[in-house]
Amino acid sequence: MKKYRVTLDVDTEWVKNFDMVIEAESEEQAEVDAMTEVKMNAHDYITTTAEEEEEDKWTISKLDTVY
């Protein structure tokens, strides 16, 4: 099976400007609802990039890992 290195790029301006008013029974529920909204729209502000890893690189980095 191939191995891929995946990185995330977050639009920090979108995150910085996040401003939403939510009707909820409590602060905790409002926070949960906001996180649900963020998860549903993550593709709007998070970009993923995957690059295939060469088997030799993966083997070397695995050997360098301390358990």
Chimera marker file (.cmm) of the C-alpha trace (Angstrom):
<marker_set name="trace">
<marker id="1" x="0.000" y="0.000" z="0.000" r="1" g="1" b="0" radius="0.5"/>
<marker id="2" x="1.291" y="3.472" z="-0.854" r="1" g="1" b="0" radius="0.5"/>
<marker id="3" x="2.100" y="6.002" z="1.852" r="1" g="1" b="0" radius="0.5"/>
<marker id="4" x="1.144" y="9.675" z="1.632" r="1" g="1" b="0" radius="0.5"/>
<marker id="5" x="2.294" y="12.677" z="3.629" r="1" g="1" b="0" radius="0.5"/>
<marker id="6" x="-0.715" y="14.922" z="4.188" r="1" g="1" b="0" radius="0.5"/>
<marker id="7" x="-0.457" y="18.563" z="5.217" r="1" g="1" b="0" radius="0.5"/>
<marker id="8" x="-3.111" y="21.091" z="6.199" r="1" g="1" b="0" radius="0.5"/>
<marker id="9" x="-3.298" y="24.740" z="5.214" r="1" g="1" b="0" radius="0.5"/>
<marker id="10" x="-5.692" y="26.794" z="7.344" r="1" g="1" b="0" radius="0.5"/>
<marker id="11" x="-7.067" y="30.131" z="6.174" r="1" g="1" b="0" radius="0.5"/>
<marker id="12" x="-6.227" y="32.077" z="9.315" r="1" g="1" b="0" radius="0.5"/>
<marker id="13" x="-8.192" y="35.140" z="8.143" r="1" g="1" b="0" radius="0.5"/>
<marker id="14" x="-11.370" y="33.031" z="7.998" r="1" g="1" b="0" radius="0.5"/>
<marker id="15" x="-10.697" y="31.721" z="11.496" r="1" g="1" b="0" radius="0.5"/>
<marker id="16" x="-9.851" y="35.186" z="12.835" r="1" g="1" b="0" radius="0.5"/>
<marker id="17" x="-13.078" y="36.614" z="11.385" r="1" g="1" b="0" radius="0.5"/>
<marker id="18" x="-15.336" y="33.791" z="12.578" r="1" g="1" b="0" radius="0.5"/>
<marker id="19" x="-18.350" y="35.449" z="14.168" r="1" g="1" b="0" radius="0.5"/>
<marker id="20" x="-21.644" y="33.656" z="14.652" r="1" g="1" b="0" radius="0.5"/>
<marker id="21" x="-24.729" y="34.151" z="16.809" r="1" g="1" b="0" radius="0.5"/>
<marker id="22" x="-26.339" y="30.872" z="17.891" r="1" g="1" b="0" radius="0.5"/>
<marker id="23" x="-29.583" y="30.333" z="19.782" r="1" g="1" b="0" radius="0.5"/>
<marker id="24" x="-29.030" y="27.633" z="22.396" r="1" g="1" b="0" radius="0.5"/>
<marker id="25" x="-30.107" y="26.486" z="25.856" r="1" g="1" b="0" radius="0.5"/>
<marker id="26" x="-26.617" y="27.088" z="27.316" r="1" g="1" b="0" radius="0.5"/>
<marker id="27" x="-23.120" y="28.331" z="26.534" r="1" g="1" b="0" radius="0.5"/>
<marker id="28" x="-21.951" y="24.739" z="26.246" r="1" g="1" b="0" radius="0.5"/>
<marker id="29" x="-24.659" y="23.944" z="23.700" r="1" g="1" b="0" radius="0.5"/>
<marker id="30" x="-23.779" y="27.076" z="21.711" r="1" g="1" b="0" radius="0.5"/>
<marker id="31" x="-20.139" y="25.962" z="21.631" r="1" g="1" b="0" radius="0.5"/>
<marker id="32" x="-21.120" y="22.466" z="20.479" r="1" g="1" b="0" radius="0.5"/>
<marker id="33" x="-23.363" y="23.912" z="17.773" r="1" g="1" b="0" radius="0.5"/>
<marker id="34" x="-20.578" y="26.245" z="16.599" r="1" g="1" b="0" radius="0.5"/>
<marker id="35" x="-18.114" y="23.342" z="16.377" r="1" g="1" b="0" radius="0.5"/>
<marker id="36" x="-20.669" y="21.330" z="14.409" r="1" g="1" b="0" radius="0.5"/>
<marker id="37" x="-21.037" y="24.233" z="11.972" r="1" g="1" b="0" radius="0.5"/>
<marker id="38" x="-17.246" y="24.515" z="11.639" r="1" g="1" b="0" radius="0.5"/>
<marker id="39" x="-16.885" y="20.771" z="10.985" r="1" g="1" b="0" radius="0.5"/>
<marker id="40" x="-19.614" y="20.848" z="8.338" r="1" g="1" b="0" radius="0.5"/>
<marker id="41" x="-17.858" y="23.700" z="6.501" r="1" g="1" b="0" radius="0.5"/>
<marker id="42" x="-14.210" y="22.803" z="7.121" r="1" g="1" b="0" radius="0.5"/>
<marker id="43" x="-13.572" y="22.615" z="3.371" r="1" g="1" b="0" radius="0.5"/>
<marker id="44" x="-14.180" y="26.384" z="3.211" r="1" g="1" b="0" radius="0.5"/>
<marker id="45" x="-11.088" y="27.213" z="5.253" r="1" g="1" b="0" radius="0.5"/>
<marker id="46" x="-8.910" y="24.106" z="5.467" r="1" g="1" b="0" radius="0.5"/>
<marker id="47" x="-7.088" y="22.749" z="2.435" r="1" g="1" b="0" radius="0.5"/>
<marker id="48" x="-5.382" y="19.366" z="2.492" r="1" g="1" b="0" radius="0.5"/>
<marker id="49" x="-2.496" y="18.346" z="0.263" r="1" g="1" b="0" radius="0.5"/>
<marker id="50" x="-1.255" y="14.778" z="-0.100" r="1" g="1" b="0" radius="0.5"/>
<marker id="51" x="2.065" y="13.759" z="-1.617" r="1" g="1" b="0" radius="0.5"/>
<marker id="52" x="3.181" y="10.212" z="-2.168" r="1" g="1" b="0" radius="0.5"/>
<marker id="53" x="6.130" y="9.253" z="0.015" r="1" g="1" b="0" radius="0.5"/>
<marker id="54" x="8.979" y="7.228" z="-1.385" r="1" g="1" b="0" radius="0.5"/>
<marker id="55" x="9.348" y="3.905" z="0.423" r="1" g="1" b="0" radius="0.5"/>
<marker id="56" x="13.031" y="4.609" z="1.267" r="1" g="1" b="0" radius="0.5"/>
<marker id="57" x="12.165" y="7.895" z="3.014" r="1" g="1" b="0" radius="0.5"/>
<marker id="58" x="9.414" y="6.257" z="5.035" r="1" g="1" b="0" radius="0.5"/>
<marker id="59" x="11.679" y="3.416" z="6.161" r="1" g="1" b="0" radius="0.5"/>
<marker id="60" x="14.400" y="5.847" z="7.284" r="1" g="1" b="0" radius="0.5"/>
<marker id="61" x="11.997" y="8.082" z="9.218" r="1" g="1" b="0" radius="0.5"/>
<marker id="62" x="10.407" y="5.026" z="10.833" r="1" g="1" b="0" radius="0.5"/>
<marker id="63" x="13.848" y="3.858" z="12.004" r="1" g="1" b="0" radius="0.5"/>
<marker id="64" x="14.605" y="7.318" z="13.417" r="1" g="1" b="0" radius="0.5"/>
<marker id="65" x="11.440" y="7.358" z="15.528" r="1" g="1" b="0" radius="0.5"/>
<marker id="66" x="11.953" y="6.835" z="19.252" r="1" g="1" b="0" radius="0.5"/>
<marker id="67" x="9.297" y="4.696" z="20.917" r="1" g="1" b="0" radius="0.5"/>
<link id1="1" id2="2" r="1" g="1" b="0" radius="0.2"/>
<link id1="2" id2="3" r="1" g="1" b="0" radius="0.2"/>
<link id1="3" id2="4" r="1" g="1" b="0" radius="0.2"/>
<link id1="4" id2="5" r="1" g="1" b="0" radius="0.2"/>
<link id1="5" id2="6" r="1" g="1" b="0" radius="0.2"/>
<link id1="6" id2="7" r="1" g="1" b="0" radius="0.2"/>
<link id1="7" id2="8" r="1" g="1" b="0" radius="0.2"/>
<link id1="8" id2="9" r="1" g="1" b="0" radius="0.2"/>
<link id1="9" id2="10" r="1" g="1" b="0" radius="0.2"/>
<link id1="10" id2="11" r="1" g="1" b="0" radius="0.2"/>
<link id1="11" id2="12" r="1" g="1" b="0" radius="0.2"/>
<link id1="12" id2="13" r="1" g="1" b="0" radius="0.2"/>
<link id1="13" id2="14" r="1" g="1" b="0" radius="0.2"/>
<link id1="14" id2="15" r="1" g="1" b="0" radius="0.2"/>
<link id1="15" id2="16" r="1" g="1" b="0" radius="0.2"/>
<link id1="16" id2="17" r="1" g="1" b="0" radius="0.2"/>
<link id1="17" id2="18" r="1" g="1" b="0" radius="0.2"/>
<link id1="18" id2="19" r="1" g="1" b="0" radius="0.2"/>
<link id1="19" id2="20" r="1" g="1" b="0" radius="0.2"/>
<link id1="20" id2="21" r="1" g="1" b="0" radius="0.2"/>
<link id1="21" id2="22" r="1" g="1" b="0" radius="0.2"/>
<link id1="22" id2="23" r="1" g="1" b="0" radius="0.2"/>
<link id1="23" id2="24" r="1" g="1" b="0" radius="0.2"/>
<link id1="24" id2="25" r="1" g="1" b="0" radius="0.2"/>
<link id1="25" id2="26" r="1" g="1" b="0" radius="0.2"/>
<link id1="26" id2="27" r="1" g="1" b="0" radius="0.2"/>
<link id1="27" id2="28" r="1" g="1" b="0" radius="0.2"/>
<link id1="28" id2="29" r="1" g="1" b="0" radius="0.2"/>
<link id1="29" id2="30" r="1" g="1" b="0" radius="0.2"/>
<link id1="30" id2="31" r="1" g="1" b="0" radius="0.2"/>
<link id1="31" id2="32" r="1" g="1" b="0" radius="0.2"/>
<link id1="32" id2="33" r="1" g="1" b="0" radius="0.2"/>
<link id1="33" id2="34" r="1" g="1" b="0" radius="0.2"/>
<link id1="34" id2="35" r="1" g="1" b="0" radius="0.2"/>
<link id1="35" id2="36" r="1" g="1" b="0" radius="0.2"/>
<link id1="36" id2="37" r="1" g="1" b="0" radius="0.2"/>
<link id1="37" id2="38" r="1" g="1" b="0" radius="0.2"/>
<link id1="38" id2="39" r="1" g="1" b="0" radius="0.2"/>
<link id1="39" id2="40" r="1" g="1" b="0" radius="0.2"/>
<link id1="40" id2="41" r="1" g="1" b="0" radius="0.2"/>
<link id1="41" id2="42" r="1" g="1" b="0" radius="0.2"/>
<link id1="42" id2="43" r="1" g="1" b="0" radius="0.2"/>
<link id1="43" id2="44" r="1" g="1" b="0" radius="0.2"/>
<link id1="44" id2="45" r="1" g="1" b="0" radius="0.2"/>
<link id1="45" id2="46" r="1" g="1" b="0" radius="0.2"/>
<link id1="46" id2="47" r="1" g="1" b="0" radius="0.2"/>
<link id1="47" id2="48" r="1" g="1" b="0" radius="0.2"/>
<link id1="48" id2="49" r="1" g="1" b="0" radius="0.2"/>
<link id1="49" id2="50" r="1" g="1" b="0" radius="0.2"/>
<link id1="50" id2="51" r="1" g="1" b="0" radius="0.2"/>
<link id1="51" id2="52" r="1" g="1" b="0" radius="0.2"/>
<link id1="52" id2="53" r="1" g="1" b="0" radius="0.2"/>
<link id1="53" id2="54" r="1" g="1" b="0" radius="0.2"/>
<link id1="54" id2="55" r="1" g="1" b="0" radius="0.2"/>
<link id1="55" id2="56" r="1" g="1" b="0" radius="0.2"/>
<link id1="56" id2="57" r="1" g="1" b="0" radius="0.2"/>
<link id1="57" id2="58" r="1" g="1" b="0" radius="0.2"/>
<link id1="58" id2="59" r="1" g="1" b="0" radius="0.2"/>
<link id1="59" id2="60" r="1" g="1" b="0" radius="0.2"/>
<link id1="60" id2="61" r="1" g="1" b="0" radius="0.2"/>
<link id1="61" id2="62" r="1" g="1" b="0" radius="0.2"/>
<link id1="62" id2="63" r="1" g="1" b="0" radius="0.2"/>
<link id1="63" id2="64" r="1" g="1" b="0" radius="0.2"/>
<link id1="64" id2="65" r="1" g="1" b="0" radius="0.2"/>
<link id1="65" id2="66" r="1" g="1" b="0" radius="0.2"/>
<link id1="66" id2="67" r="1" g="1" b="0" radius="0.2"/>
</marker_set>
